[in-house]
Structure formats: C-alpha cells, structure tokens
Amino acid sequence: MFTERSSKSWFGRMKSALSSIVGGVLLFLVAGVLLFWNEGRAVKRFQTLQEGSGLVVSAPSTAVEAANEGKLVHISGKAVTKDVLRDELLNVAVNALGLTRKVEMLQWSENQKSETKKKLGGGTETVTTYSYALKWSDKQIDSARFRHPQGHENTLSFPISSSIRFGQVPF
C-alpha cells in the first residue's frame, strides 16, 4: 500500500469549479445535438426494418428455390459441418463450427482510493491510497504506469494469445 497527499488552495478550487461549469454547459449543448442526430437515425432504421419485414419471404433450408432469386429470404435450420477445427498449440481437435481460445494471465492491478478533506481557510487536502492485488485479466496490465511499481511488475507480454477459428458451413 502506498499513500500520497496533495493540497489545493481556495482560489484553485474556484478556478476548477468555474471551468467545470463551462465544460458542463458545453457538454449539455453537444449532448442535445447528438441526441437529435441519433433520434433521426433511429427513425430511419425503424422505417427500413418496417419495409424489410413486408418484403421478407420464408423459405425451407433444405433446397434453393429459383422463385426466391433476388428476394429478401428468411431461412432457419440446424448448422452442421464436417470440419474438424484444431488448436495445435493446446493439442485440441473438435468437430465444431467455431473454436475459441481465451487466454488470461494472473497479473498485478492497481486500485486507487482518494479522500478529500477541507482545510482551514477554504483549501482542501487530498489523500490518495494505492493498493495492489493479483487478478486474472485477458488484457495486458502495464505495471510501468503504476504509481508505485516496485514489487508489482507484470510480464511484458502474454506467452500465448487468444484466438478464434471458424469452420465452413455447407449450403
């Protein structure tokens, strides 16, 4: 565990508050524009889906029908394959549509907790505590960015990587 203290004066707090107000107003305006744009997209998507649902034709998955050429077709059925997917690194072979290798590694992670107290005269003092714990993660955690990296170093790369393989589905 590692602790750090920092202080901010009354004038520093006022400057920070004013900049937060200006930033909030700007974010409010930008959010309004983005909301209007997104609602317009949602209306267009709804109209497209409505049009498509009126044109779709259900067809059996067992045979291709020439009458459905160029139409929007809906089929359903069991997906099967004769492919055997292999993961040579882990010596795994399976008859499947997909094979996923998910790699996680036990690594150090940094947790930060800050507590701010008011000081006499309007200032503040912030006490930040950094703690470190081991956790499983599928992403590389860069321990060089830790506030106190000594004794909490992670390896620079995973020994093996995650992967996804897909087989062929015959039609």
Secondary structure, DSSP 8 states (H G I E B T S, - for coil): -EEEEEEE-HHHHHHHHHHHHHHHHHHHHHHHHHHHHHHHHHHHHHHHHHHHHHH-EE--SSS--GGGTTS-EE---------EEEETTTTEEEESSEEEE---EEEEEEEEEEEEEE-TTS-EEEEEEEEEEEEEESS---GGGSSS-TT----SS-SS--EEEE-----
